[in-house]
């Protein structure tokens, strides 16, 4: 069986499809490629069909396999323009184009784990926090958890449960650290990997016109 999702946005006959319980090697990527090619060569797809399709997966390996398989049937030049890749890479592409709405430059830097940890370590030192309580990895994991749950600095300030949990862990300054880290990255014109998810969500929530642009652009989304 295949874990497969097709979501047709623009058509009046929207038909989401989800098939569950896919084991390793069962053909998820292959099934996605077949569906993508079926839509790509749809007779009524129109001249902008390459832009109207988006395919996203979770790993770089699967994304490469998808591109290679489609390129072998179409061409490498056509594959370059496809909206296809991991969630992070597709969202980074959107943010390169739209991030200016939130004050980010189009050439913003993407921090890897080492970059992020350096910023966190610097802030722990500047704020004179106890390094035995505020370990860099622990702080990084907490901030990552906030972002992956779409919790911004502002929403953290409203979450008494999170603040209580951090206090119980003897890390009552996490809110201040999170804010300082976010501001430091913003001033540097940088996002970390989790920001690529969080900021895309923020973009579409804060700017309905940006959301409408991509809703209109993508007729099919395959995940």
C-alpha positions in Angstrom: 0.0 0.0 0.0 1.1 3.6 -0.5 1.1 6.7 1.7 0.0 9.2 -0.8 -1.8 12.5 -0.8 -3.2 14.4 -3.8 -4.9 17.8 -3.1 -6.5 19.6 -6.1 -6.9 23.2 -5.0 -8.2 25.2 -7.9 -10.6 22.8 -9.4 -14.3 22.8 -8.5 -14.1 19.1 -8.0 -11.5 18.9 -5.2 -10.6 15.3 -4.5 -8.1 14.7 -1.7 -6.7 11.2 -1.7 -4.9 9.6 1.2 -3.7 6.0 1.4 -2.1 4.9 4.7 0.2 2.2 6.1 3.2 2.4 3.8 6.3 0.4 4.8 9.8 1.1 3.6 10.3 0.2 0.0 6.6 -0.1 -0.7 6.8 2.4 -3.6 5.7 5.8 -2.1 8.2 7.8 -4.2 7.4 5.8 -7.3 3.7 6.3 -6.9 4.2 10.0 -6.4 6.3 10.2 -9.6 3.7 8.3 -11.6 0.9 10.6 -10.3 3.0 13.7 -11.0 3.7 12.5 -14.6 0.1 11.7 -15.1 -0.9 15.3 -14.2 2.1 16.8 -16.1 0.9 15.3 -19.3 -2.8 15.8 -18.7 -4.2 17.0 -22.1 -6.0 20.0 -20.5 -3.2 21.0 -18.2 -2.3 24.1 -20.3 1.0 25.8 -20.9 1.7 26.7 -17.3 1.3 23.1 -16.1 4.9 22.9 -14.8 4.1 25.8 -12.4 0.7 24.4 -11.4 2.2 21.3 -9.8 4.0 21.1 -6.5 5.4 17.9 -5.0 7.0 17.7 -1.5 8.6 15.0 0.4 10.5 14.7 3.7 14.0 13.7 2.7 16.6 14.9 0.3 17.1 11.4 -0.9 13.4 11.0 -1.9 13.4 14.5 -3.5 16.5 13.5 -5.6 14.8 10.3 -6.7 11.7 12.1 -7.7 13.7 14.6 -9.8 15.9 12.0 -11.4 12.9 9.8 -12.4 11.0 12.7 -13.9 14.1 14.0 -15.7 14.6 10.6 -17.3 11.1 10.9 -18.9 11.0 14.7 -19.6 14.3 16.6 -19.5 16.7 18.1 -17.1 15.8 21.6 -18.2 12.2 21.1 -17.5 12.9 19.6 -14.0 14.9 22.8 -13.0 11.7 24.8 -13.1 9.5 22.3 -11.2 8.2 23.1 -7.7 9.6 19.9 -6.2 11.7 19.0 -3.2 11.6 18.7 0.5 9.2 20.9 2.5 12.2 23.0 3.6 13.5 23.5 0.1 10.1 24.4 -1.4 9.3 26.8 1.5 12.8 28.4 1.2 12.0 29.1 -2.4 8.7 30.8 -1.4 10.4 32.8 1.3 13.2 34.0 -1.1 10.4 35.5 -3.1 8.0 36.7 -0.4 10.1 37.1 2.7 10.5 40.8 2.1 7.0 41.2 3.4 8.3 40.2 6.8 11.5 42.2 6.5 13.8 39.5 5.3 16.2 40.0 2.4 15.7 37.7 -0.6 19.3 36.4 -0.1 18.7 35.5 3.6 21.2 33.1 5.1 20.0 29.7 6.3 21.7 28.7 9.5 22.5 25.1 10.1 22.7 23.5 13.5 26.2 24.6 14.1 25.4 28.2 13.2 22.3 28.2 15.5 24.2 26.7 18.4 26.9 29.4 18.1 24.2 32.1 18.4 22.6 30.4 21.4 25.9 29.9 23.1 26.7 33.5 22.7 23.3 34.6 24.1 23.6 32.3 27.1 27.0 34.0 27.8 25.7 37.5 27.3 22.7 37.0 29.5 24.9 35.4 32.2 22.8 32.3 32.4 23.9 29.2 34.2 25.5 26.9 31.6 24.7 23.8 33.6 21.0 24.7 33.4 20.9 26.3 30.0 22.8 23.8 28.0 23.1 24.8 24.3 21.6 21.6 23.0 18.7 21.7 25.4 17.9 25.3 24.6 18.2 24.6 20.9 15.8 21.6 21.2 13.2 23.7 23.1 13.3 26.5 20.5 13.0 23.9 17.7 10.0 22.4 19.5 8.3 25.8 19.7 8.8 26.5 16.0 7.7 23.1 14.9 4.5 23.6 16.8 4.1 27.1 15.2 4.7 28.9 18.5 6.1 32.3 17.8 7.8 34.6 20.4 4.4 36.4 20.8 2.4 33.3 21.2 4.9 31.9 23.7 4.3 34.9 25.9 0.6 33.9 26.0 1.3 30.3 26.8 1.3 29.9 30.6 1.7 26.1 30.2 4.9 26.4 28.3 6.3 29.0 30.7 5.4 26.7 33.7 7.1 23.8 32.0 10.2 25.8 31.4 10.2 27.0 35.0 9.8 23.5 36.3 12.9 22.6 34.3 14.7 25.5 36.0 14.8 27.4 32.6 12.5 30.3 33.4 14.5 32.6 31.0 13.6 30.5 27.9 11.1 33.1 26.8 13.7 35.8 26.9 16.2 33.5 25.2 13.8 32.7 22.4 13.1 36.3 21.8 16.8 37.3 21.8 17.6 34.4 19.5 14.8 35.4 17.1 15.9 39.0 17.1 19.6 38.1 16.6 18.8 35.9 13.6 16.5 38.6 12.1 19.1 41.3 12.4 21.6 39.0 10.7 19.2 38.4 7.8 19.1 34.7 8.7 16.7 31.9 9.3 17.3 28.5 10.7 15.8 25.3 9.3 12.8 25.4 11.6 12.2 29.0 10.5 11.6 27.8 7.0 8.4 26.1 8.2 7.4 28.7 10.8 7.9 31.7 8.6 6.1 30.2 5.7 3.1 29.6 8.0 3.4 33.2 9.3 3.6 34.6 5.8 0.4 32.9 4.7 -1.4 33.9 8.0 -0.3 37.5 8.0 -0.5 38.2 4.3 -3.6 36.7 2.7 -2.6 38.1 -0.7 0.6 36.0 -0.6 -1.5 33.0 0.3 -3.9 33.7 -2.5 -1.0 33.8 -5.0 0.1 30.3 -4.2 -3.4 28.9 -3.9 -4.0 30.1 -7.4 -0.6 28.9 -8.7 -0.7 25.3 -7.5 -3.6 23.4 -9.0 -2.2 20.1 -7.5 -0.1 19.5 -4.4 1.3 16.1 -3.9 2.9 15.1 -0.6 
